[in-house]
Amino acid sequence: MTCDTTFQRRLASLRKIAKETEEDEGVEWDTSGAKAFLKDCFEDGVTPLSHRGTLTPLEAAQKNLG
C-alpha cells in the first residue's frame, strides 16, 4: 500500500503526540510488589513451577495454615 507524504506527516505527528502524552512508563520489576507476591506463591506451592505436582487450592491453604 502506498501512502502519500501528507499521510506520512500526519502519522508521524500522531506518533509524536502519543509518545509525549504517555503516562505509564511501566513498573520496575525488580522492586515490584507483584514480583514479591509471585515469588511467595512459587515458594509456597500455590503457583507451580511446572504443571506436575500442582497443589490444589485446598492443599495450598492447608499448607499455609499448618
C-alpha positions as a Markdown table, in Angstrom:
| # | Residue | x | y | z |
|---|---|---|---|---|
| 1 | Met | 0.0 | 0.0 | 0.0 |
| 2 | Thr | 1.4 | 3.4 | -1.0 |
| 3 | Cys | 0.9 | 6.4 | 1.3 |
| 4 | Asp | 1.3 | 10.0 | 0.3 |
| 5 | Thr | 3.5 | 12.4 | 2.2 |
| 6 | Thr | 0.6 | 14.1 | 3.8 |
| 7 | Phe | -0.5 | 10.8 | 5.4 |
| 8 | Gln | 3.1 | 10.1 | 6.5 |
| 9 | Arg | 3.4 | 13.5 | 8.1 |
| 10 | Arg | 0.1 | 13.2 | 10.0 |
| 11 | Leu | 1.1 | 9.7 | 11.2 |
| 12 | Ala | 4.5 | 10.9 | 12.4 |
| 13 | Ser | 2.7 | 13.8 | 14.2 |
| 14 | Leu | 0.3 | 11.5 | 15.9 |
| 15 | Arg | 3.1 | 9.2 | 17.0 |
| 16 | Lys | 4.9 | 12.1 | 18.5 |
| 17 | Ile | 1.8 | 13.3 | 20.3 |
| 18 | Ala | 1.2 | 9.8 | 21.6 |
| 19 | Lys | 4.8 | 9.4 | 22.8 |
| 20 | Glu | 4.7 | 12.8 | 24.6 |
| 21 | Thr | 1.4 | 12.1 | 26.4 |
| 22 | Glu | 2.3 | 8.6 | 27.6 |
| 23 | Glu | 1.9 | 8.5 | 31.4 |
| 24 | Asp | 2.6 | 4.8 | 32.1 |
| 25 | Glu | 6.2 | 4.0 | 31.9 |
| 26 | Gly | 5.8 | 0.6 | 33.4 |
| 27 | Val | 6.7 | -0.9 | 36.7 |
| 28 | Glu | 10.2 | -1.5 | 37.9 |
| 29 | Trp | 10.1 | -5.3 | 38.0 |
| 30 | Asp | 13.0 | -5.9 | 40.4 |
| 31 | Thr | 11.3 | -4.0 | 43.2 |
| 32 | Ser | 7.7 | -4.6 | 42.4 |
| 33 | Gly | 5.2 | -6.0 | 44.8 |
| 34 | Ala | 3.9 | -8.2 | 42.1 |
| 35 | Lys | 7.3 | -9.9 | 41.8 |
| 36 | Ala | 7.5 | -10.5 | 45.5 |
| 37 | Phe | 3.9 | -11.9 | 45.5 |
| 38 | Leu | 4.6 | -14.3 | 42.7 |
| 39 | Lys | 7.9 | -15.4 | 44.3 |
| 40 | Asp | 5.9 | -16.2 | 47.5 |
| 41 | Cys | 3.3 | -18.1 | 45.5 |
| 42 | Phe | 6.0 | -20.2 | 43.8 |
| 43 | Glu | 7.8 | -20.9 | 47.2 |
| 44 | Asp | 4.5 | -21.8 | 48.9 |
| 45 | Gly | 3.5 | -24.1 | 46.1 |
| 46 | Val | 0.3 | -22.1 | 45.4 |
| 47 | Thr | 1.6 | -21.4 | 41.8 |
| 48 | Pro | 3.5 | -24.4 | 40.5 |
| 49 | Leu | 6.8 | -24.1 | 38.6 |
| 50 | Ser | 5.5 | -26.8 | 36.3 |
| 51 | His | 2.2 | -28.4 | 35.6 |
| 52 | Arg | 3.3 | -31.5 | 37.6 |
| 53 | Gly | 3.0 | -31.6 | 41.3 |
| 54 | Thr | 0.4 | -28.9 | 41.4 |
| 55 | Leu | -1.3 | -28.3 | 44.8 |
| 56 | Thr | -5.0 | -27.9 | 44.8 |
| 57 | Pro | -6.2 | -24.6 | 46.4 |
| 58 | Leu | -7.3 | -26.6 | 49.5 |
| 59 | Glu | -3.9 | -28.2 | 49.8 |
| 60 | Ala | -2.1 | -24.9 | 49.4 |
| 61 | Ala | -4.4 | -23.3 | 52.0 |
| 62 | Gln | -3.8 | -26.1 | 54.5 |
| 63 | Lys | 0.0 | -25.9 | 53.8 |
| 64 | Asn | -0.1 | -22.1 | 54.6 |
| 65 | Leu | -2.1 | -22.7 | 57.8 |
| 66 | Gly | -0.1 | -25.6 | 59.0 |
